[in-house]
Amino acid sequence: MQKQMTSLQEVNPRVRGIRLSSQSGLHSLTENITKDIIKGAPQSFKELIDVSLGDPQRTGMKPISFVRQVLAVCLCPELLSDEHLPLDVRIRALRLLEACDGESVGSYTDSSGLPYIRQTIAEFIMKRDEGVPAYAKNIFISSGAQRALMVIVKLLSGGEGRFQTGVLIPQPCPHTLLPLLDEAGALAVPYRLIEEENWAVDTSELGRALTTSRGRCEPRAIYISNPGNPTGHLQDRKSIEKVIEFVAAERLLLLIDEVYQDSVYAPNREFISYKKVLFEMDEHLRDTVEMVSFHSLSCACVAECGLRTGYMEVVNMDPGVMHFVDTMLCTDINAPVTGQIALDLMLSPPSPGDPSYNTFVHETLLTRATLAQNSQRALKLLNDLPGMSCRPAMGGIYLYPHLDLPAEIKEQANRLGLEADVLYCQMLLEEEDLIIGAGDNGTSGSHHLRLCILVPPDTLEEVLSRLSSFHLRLSSFHLCLADRKLNRIV
């Protein structure tokens, strides 16, 4: 028998070692349910609702008109003469087309992005940070913030065994972070966020994680998301200063995910960037702490997740290292040009007096109001359910409730080789056609759910109704799972 050209044994061991998040299993189960629905199998609900991911438009949130109109003109330049479109839309589209080679979005760009848009990003950062300098040469546009993070981690990664590169990561963390580190060949070094303090970052816990990691790896960086994904925690200035002092003392690279900086809704709280805080600290810190910050179109107000574009700004990085950042981005050729254009529009929106300004303000305020109201509505219901508790979020687009699950469900999950919160989510999907994300793969020893709340209010009501109905049924029947048919799970 002729040998196959490839076999499982010949697949790169690093690729084979990539951990799949619990989300992958839920979506495989979704495919099975969808096939059953197509075949006409009876279901309690005909519409699947997915609130496990930060993908608001998938659940029915509307895009920003200004962004879509300018994109439409850039894709179809004949619309430049269409007077039905606002004048500022057509002027902006013309300006962006002129920034493209051949005045076409179908042309390549520099691997680090269109210079015109990198300058827009620098101006946005300077305005956001009240005059702290930012330079286009330190900004790299990528195919999403995830891709930018991968580039940096790959630059750091190396060694095996106790010499393997380690990256401190929060627990809980974004569900895509562990697979990313696996692919890059870096070792995850978890530090626990303090749930009792609304998921705060604690520098003594950072020190514990760092100390215990030595001898197992070479820790070289720390990753923080602010506002927190999926916890919704927002760091204040004092907390940020402590982290900066910690990384300076330990000589770590600071990786800051600030994608949800536009979605702070807690009363009397506002987002402040790590860079702004750094540049207001002592000169020796300002000039030596190495930092990379990330932002993307997957933020709350624009939420153009599918356009897959983001950027990173590097601070105090060796120019020789920056050269290799650009080299690695060359493997993508360039980020999608339509995404780069949307990034420009997100960071430089219509100004007062522009024809599109009032509509833009109305749409963004509506999104923020929906997020804040949904957070309060969901928080109240979750905390009213038996065996469930949830800390209030200050920003971001998720709630992260804690599940206190009885022994029966834990035992059943153990027999199936699953974490108990994963089993809970699979059962919820089977019975209610509702996808909610499971927690952190059991790495913390506790169980949680990840619930995206940036959805239309009527969708949230349906989500909460299905979740409440399922959860109360489990409670009322004392979680007698042994007799349940788990045909799609096993």
N, C-alpha and C positions, 0 to 999 in steps of 0.2 A: 504493500500500500504506500502510495506516494505521500511523503511528509508535507504537511501544510507549511506555507511560507511563514506563517506566524502562529504561535500558540500561546496559551496563557503563561506558560513558563518563560517565554521569551519577551513578555511585556516588561518594560522598565520597572524594576522593583519599587522605585519611588512612586510611580503611578499606581501600582497595585496597592501601595500603602496609604493612598489618599482616603481619609475617612469621609464617608457620606453622612450628611446631616440627617436627622430624623425626617426632615422635609422631603427627602427623596422617596422614602417609603410611603409617605402620605400621598405623594403625587402618583406613585405606581398604583396605589389602591384607588385613587381617583379615576385612573384610566379604566380599571376594571368596572367600576360603578358606571362610568359613562357608556361603556360598551353594553352593559346590562340595560341601561335606559334606552339606548338605540334599539335594542332587541325587543323592547316593550315590557321589560320586567317591572312589576309593581314597585313603586317608590312612594314614600311619604311626601317627598318634595321633588319637583321636577328640575329645579334650578340649583346647581351647585354654587355655593358662595365660598370664596376663598379670602380669608382675612389673616392668613398666616404670613404673608409677604408685604413688604412696603411698596405696593404697586397700586396706588389709589385709582388710577384711571381704569384698571381692570374691574373695579367694583362700581364704577359709574361716576366717579368724580370728573368734572369737565375740565378740559385743557384751557389755558389762558389764551384768549382770542388774539391778542397782539402777537404772541409767539407763533401761533398757527398761521395767521395772516401773512406775516413776513416770510415764514417758511414757504408758504404757497407761492408767493411772488418770486422768491429765489429759485424755486423749482420750475416755475412757469413764467419766465420773464415777460411774456406777452401781457401779463397782468399789470405791468408797470404803468400802462396807459389806461387802466380800468378805474374810472372816477368813482365807482361804487365803493372802492376801498379807501380808507382814511389816508390823507396825504402823508402823514408821518410814517405810515406803514410802507408806502411806496418809496419814500425818500430813504428810509432805513434799509430797505431791501436793495436799492440801487447802490448804496454805500458799501454794503456787505458783498454784493456781487463784484464791485470794483476791487475789493480786497482779495478776491479769488483769482488765480491764474486763469486766463482766458475768460474772465468774468462769468465763470460757470462753477456751480457746486459739484459738477462731475469731475473736476480736476483734482489732482493730488495737492496736498499742502506739505509744509515742512513737517518732519516727524514729530516735532514738539508743538505743532499747531500754527495757525495763521498768526503772523506777527501782529496784525491789527487787533485780533481778539486777545492775544496775550497782553497787549497794552490795556485793553478794556478791563481785563482781570486785575492788573496792577492798580489801575485807578479805582476800581471797586474796593480793593483791600485797603488802599490809603484812605478812602472816604470812610469805610467801616471802622478803621482803627484810628480815626481822628488825626491823620497826618503822619502816622508811622510810615516811613518810606517803604515802597515796594517797587520792584523792578521786573520788567517783562523778561529779562534774561534769566531770572530765577524761577520762572513759571513754566510748567510743562503741561500741555493739554494731552489727555489720554482717553482711551476708550472706556471711560468710567473710572470712578475713584478706586474701585476694586483692582483694576489693571494697574493704576499708579502705585497702589500699595504693593502689588506683586513685584513690580520693577524694583522698588526700594528693598524689599525683603530679599529678593534674589541677589542684589548687590552685596548684601550683608552675609548671605549664607555660605557656609563652608564647614569643613571638618566632619569628623565622625566621632561617635562615642562621646567622651567627656569634652571633646573639642568641638562638638557640633554647635552651631550658632543657636542661641536661645533668644526668644522674644517674650517679654512679659505681656500677658494679655488678661483682660478682666474676666471675671466669672460672675455673672453670665456675659457672653459676648455675642456679636452678630453671628448668625448660624453659618455664614460663609467663611468665617475667619480661620477655623481649624483646617478645612480642606485647603485653603490658600497656603497656610504654613507647611502643610504636608507636601504640597506640590513644589514649594520653593526649597524644601529640604531643611527647614528650620524647626526647632523644638519649641512647642508651646510651654510657657512657664506661667501657670495660672496664679493670679492674685484675686482674692475674694473681695467683691464689693459688699459694703455693709448694709444689708437689707433693712435692719432695724433703724438705720439712719437714712432711709429713702435711697438706698443704693449708693451711698457716698464712697468716694475714693479715699482710702486711709493710707498715709505714707508708712505707718508702722507695718501694715500688711504688705506693702510693696517691699519693705526691707526684709520681712520674713520670707517672702517668695524668692527674692534675690539670693538671700543667704542659703536657703535650702537647695537652690538650683546649682550652686557652684559645686563642682565635682561631677555633675551630670552633664553639664553643657557650659558653653561660654556665652553668658547673657550679654547682648550687645544693644538691645533696643527695648523700648516699652511702647505699647499701643494703648491709646485712650480714645474713647468716643465721647464727645461733649457737644450737644446733649447726648445722653447715653442711649445706645442701641443695644438691647431692647428695653432698658429700664426707665428711660425718661428723666434720669437725674441730670441736673444742671449744676456745674461747678461754679462757685463764686470766686472772686479774686484771691481770697486767702488760700483756698484749696489749690488753685492753679499755681500760686507762688510756691507752696510747699512741694508740689510735684516738680516744678522747675528746679528748685534747690536740691531735691533728691537726685534728679538725673544729672545735674551738674557734679554733685559729689561722687556719683557712681560712674560717671562718664558713659552714659547711655544715650543713644539716639532717640529723640522724642518723636513718635508718630501720632499725629492728632487728626482724628476723623471728626470733621466739623460739618458734615453733610446736612444736619438738621438745625443749623444755626438760624434758619428763618422760621422756626416753629416753636418758639418759647411762648407759653401762654399762662404760666403761673403768675398770680398777682404780684406786682412789685418786683419782678425778676426780669432780667434782660441778659442776652448773650454777650459775653466778652471773650474775645479770641485769646488763645494762648500767646500769639505773637504780640498783641498789644500789651499784655501783662509783662511778657519778657522784656520788651523795650522800655518799660517803665521801672524795671528793677536795676540793681547795681550794674555798672558798666562792665565789670568782668564777666557777669552772666550774659549780658546782652551781646557781648562780642564772642562768646565761646560756646554757648549751648547750641548744639546742632538739632534742628527741628525740621520736620516735613509736615505740612498741613494739607488736608484733602477736602475737596468740596465737589459737588456734582449736580447734574440735572435731576437726580433722584430725591432732591429736597422736597419739602412739603408743598410749597405754593406753586411751583411749576410742575413738578412730578412727571417730567418727560422721561420716565425710566427706560423706555425702549429705545431712546435715541443714543444711549450708551456713551455718554461723554462727561468727563470731569476734568479736574486739574489738580495739580499739587504745586505748592510753593515751598522751595527749599531755603533754609536760613542757616548761615554759617557753615555751608558745605564746601569742602575743598573743590576748587574748579576742575581738578583732574577727575574727581568722582562724578561731578556733574556731567562731564563729557560722556561717561558711561551710562548715565541716565538717558541721555539722548540716543546713545548707541542702542540701548535695549528697546527704546520706543521705535526705533527704525524697523524692528522686526514686525511691527504692525503697519508699516508704511506711514499711516497717519490715522488719527481718530476720525470718525464719520464727519464729513463737512457739515451736514445738516445739524448734527449735534453741536459742533463748534459754534454755528450760527445761533442756535437756541441758547447756548451758554452766554454768548454776547448779549442776547435779548434779556435773559434772566438777570444779569448783573448790571445792565444799563437799560432799565425800563423807561417807558414814556415819562416825560417831565410835565409838571403843571403847565397848562396851556396847550399841550399837544392834543390833537383830536382824539387820540386813543387813551388819554390819561384817565378820564373818569371811569371808563369801562374797566381798565386795568385795576384801578384802586378798588372798585366794587367787587371784582372777581377775587382779588387776593384777600380782601377783608372778609369776604364770605367764606373762603377756605379756612382762614384762621379762626373765625367764629365757629365754624362747623367742628374744627378740631377741638377747641376748648370745650364746647358744649357736649360733644361726644365723650370726651374724657370724663367729665363730671357724671354724665348719665351712666356710662359703663362702670365707672368706679363704684357708684352707689349699688348697682345691681350685683356686681361681683362680690362686694363685701357683705351683701345680704344672704348670699348662698351659703349653706352649711358646708364646712370643710374647705372654704375658699377665702382668701384674704388678699388684698391688693394695696400696695403703697401708691400714693398719688404721684403722678408724673408731673414734671415741670415743663417739659418740652419733648420734642420728637413726635413720632406718630404711633407709638406702641403703648400698651399697658402690659404688665408682666405679673399676673396674679400667681400667688402661691397656692398649691394644691396639697391639702392634708388628706392623703388617700388611705383608706382602711387596709388592713393586712390582706384581705381577700384579693384585692386588685393587684397588690404588689406580688403576691404569690403567683397569681395567674400570669402576670407579666414576666416573672422570673422563669416560669415553665416555658414560656414562648421565646425567651431570650431577648426580651424587650425591657426598656425602662417603663415604669408605671405610667408616667405622663404621656409617653408615646402610645401605649395601649389605650389610654383614655381618649387621645385624639383620634386614633383609628376607629374606635367604637363610635365616637361622636360623628365621624365622617360616614360610617356605615348606616347609622340610625337617623341622622339628621341632614345628610348631604351638606355638611358644614366643615370647612377646613380651618382649623386653628393650629398654630405652631406649637410644638412641644418645647420644653425648656432647653437645658444645656447638656443634653445627652448623659445626664446622670453624673456629670463630673463633680457636682457640688454636694451630692448626696441628698438633695431635696428635689422637689418636683414643682414645675411651673408651666404656665401657658404663655404663648406669645400672641398677642391680639392686636392687629392693626386697627386703629380707630379713625384713620382718615378715610372715611367712607361716607356716602350720602346718609343723612339721618334716618331715612326709612329703611335703608339696608342695615344700619346698626340695630334698629329695633327688631328686625327679623333675626339678625345674628343673636342678639341677647335673648330673644324668645326661644329659639331653638336650643341654645346653650343651657338656658335655665330649665327648660323642659327635660332635657337629657340628664342634667346633673341631679335634678330632684327625683327623677325616676330611679337613678342609681342609689340615691340615699334612701328612698322609701322601700326599696327591695333589698336593702342591706348588702348591695353589691354581690349578689349570688351569681358569680360569673361562670361557675363550673358548667352550668347547663346552657350557656350561651353558645350560639353557633358562630364560630369565628372562621368561617370557611375561607374568607378572603385574606385572613391574616396568616394562617398556618400553611 
